[in-house]
Amino acid sequence: MNATMSLEKTKHYPVMLNQVLSIISPQHGGTFIDCTFGGGGYSRAILEFPETKILAIDRDELTHKFANSLTKKFPKRFNFFQEKFSNLNKIVEENLNPRAIIFDLGLSSFQLSDKERSFSFESKNFLNMEMGINKYSAYDVINTLDKEDLATIIKVLGEEKDGKKIANKIDKYRLKKPIKTSKELASIVSNAKKNNRNYKRNPATKTFQAIRIFVNQELTELVLGLIEAAKLLSNGGVLIVVSFHSLEDRIVKSFFNLCSSLKKNPSRYLPIKEYKPGLFRSISRKPLVADVKEIKQNIRSRSAKLRYAIRNNNTFLYPNDFKNKFVSYFKLEGGRI
Ligand SMILES: C[S@@+](CC[C@H](N)C(=O)[O-])C[C@H]1O[C@@H](n2cnc3c(N)ncnc32)[C@H](O)[C@@H]1O
């Protein structure tokens, strides 16, 4: 089956769409930035409101197909760029004044079901795992990265305690022949974890998450994307992020806390060293989650967490405070190959 055929068969549900629409109120019109266009679920729903404009971004070449249909339908109100969202500043004019910037992180259902990307455990295609605009593939990472680095990546980015054991097995296998497919990789990992299984999910789940994050430098992208988005928003502008695993959610929560007045001083016993005004006047304290009805319809929404924050009129941003907090991810994902 080729990629296009599998794309057409895939049913696509934009996650937590109702909550996103109620936060951004598109009925009042305005410009919105959709940083993760995917199948265009959010963009299409927003464009149904006549006074709206969308600037959409996705790193995946395949999303052009969905973007083209919106460009035809809304030629004056829709613009698409194939780019990584860490490069928002290269695409968007500083004075665009968007009413909201939206991130819906991770993989789309189209990417997940596209056998040629090899995100699934069963894929016998080339071990790819690229979302688009990548420096290397999962094949390069699995077959060329040194054993210790591979173990750290699996442990940290997959939150997999058996990282070392798995990296050892991978290393043993690849000394004989290269690991070419996801199916091969999943079976090696499963073997490494045969005495320590969680039968509720595939034993390779965490390893696949780690390799995918590394190949696409997803955490670095998120840290940089949030900083660029906060710079672009002006007073009243909303930043919305839907995330799907704890590493992402931790980054988003920390960004909102650090940039808001919520956690100015870590302890009341510590003197305030330097006063840094917050960037957001209101943030969602607890993440919003999908309701039972949505989870029944789309199982992927089960792990979604939506956080949002509303920008105030401060103009000064301290990106290095935030970057420093996650410097270990930058180092880990930084091109070592
Ligand atoms: C979960 S899907 C978005 C689905 C979309 N909200 C919809 O309703 O159709 C995530 C999309 O974000 C894209 N993406 C992930 N990381 C990105 C990045 N750093 N820059 C640009 N696009 C990215 C992926 O290629 C994928 O198409």
The ligand as an SDF file (V2000), in Angstrom:
LIG
                    3D

 27 29  0  0  0  0  0  0  0  0999 V2000
   -1.1090   15.8870   16.2340 C   0  0  0  0  0  0  0  0  0  0  0  0
   -0.7660   16.4650   14.6530 S   0  0  0  0  0  0  0  0  0  0  0  0
   -1.7560   17.8770   14.4920 C   0  0  0  0  0  0  0  0  0  0  0  0
   -3.1710   17.6030   14.0640 C   0  0  0  0  0  0  0  0  0  0  0  0
   -3.9460   18.8630   13.7650 C   0  0  0  0  0  0  0  0  0  0  0  0
   -4.1870   19.6540   14.9480 N   0  0  0  0  0  0  0  0  0  0  0  0
   -5.2670   18.5290   13.1090 C   0  0  0  0  0  0  0  0  0  0  0  0
   -6.3100   18.8410   13.6830 O   0  0  0  0  0  0  0  0  0  0  0  0
   -5.2580   17.9550   12.0310 O   0  0  0  0  0  0  0  0  0  0  0  0
    0.8200   17.1440   14.8120 C   0  0  0  0  0  0  0  0  0  0  0  0
    1.4240   17.7060   13.5570 C   0  0  0  0  0  0  0  0  0  0  0  0
    2.4600   18.5660   13.9760 O   0  0  0  0  0  0  0  0  0  0  0  0
    3.5370   18.4500   13.1090 C   0  0  0  0  0  0  0  0  0  0  0  0
    4.7340   18.8340   13.8580 N   0  0  0  0  0  0  0  0  0  0  0  0
    5.2730   18.1980   14.9190 C   0  0  0  0  0  0  0  0  0  0  0  0
    6.3620   18.8460   15.3430 N   0  0  0  0  0  0  0  0  0  0  0  0
    6.5040   19.9300   14.5460 C   0  0  0  0  0  0  0  0  0  0  0  0
    7.4490   20.9940   14.4990 C   0  0  0  0  0  0  0  0  0  0  0  0
    8.4670   21.0640   15.3450 N   0  0  0  0  0  0  0  0  0  0  0  0
    7.2930   21.9460   13.5550 N   0  0  0  0  0  0  0  0  0  0  0  0
    6.2500   21.8880   12.6850 C   0  0  0  0  0  0  0  0  0  0  0  0
    5.3430   20.8980   12.6630 N   0  0  0  0  0  0  0  0  0  0  0  0
    5.4570   19.9290   13.5960 C   0  0  0  0  0  0  0  0  0  0  0  0
    3.5380   17.0030   12.6850 C   0  0  0  0  0  0  0  0  0  0  0  0
    4.1990   16.8530   11.4410 O   0  0  0  0  0  0  0  0  0  0  0  0
    2.0450   16.6910   12.6220 C   0  0  0  0  0  0  0  0  0  0  0  0
    1.5560   16.8410   11.3330 O   0  0  0  0  0  0  0  0  0  0  0  0
  1  2  1  0
  2  3  1  0
  2 10  1  0
  3  4  1  0
  4  5  1  0
  5  6  1  0
  5  7  1  0
  7  8  2  0
  7  9  1  0
 10 11  1  0
 11 12  1  0
 11 26  1  0
 12 13  1  0
 13 14  1  0
 13 24  1  0
 14 15  1  0
 14 23  1  0
 15 16  2  0
 16 17  1  0
 17 18  1  0
 17 23  2  0
 18 19  1  0
 18 20  2  0
 20 21  1  0
 21 22  2  0
 22 23  1  0
 24 25  1  0
 24 26  1  0
 26 27  1  0
M  CHG  2   2   1   9  -1
M  END
$$$$
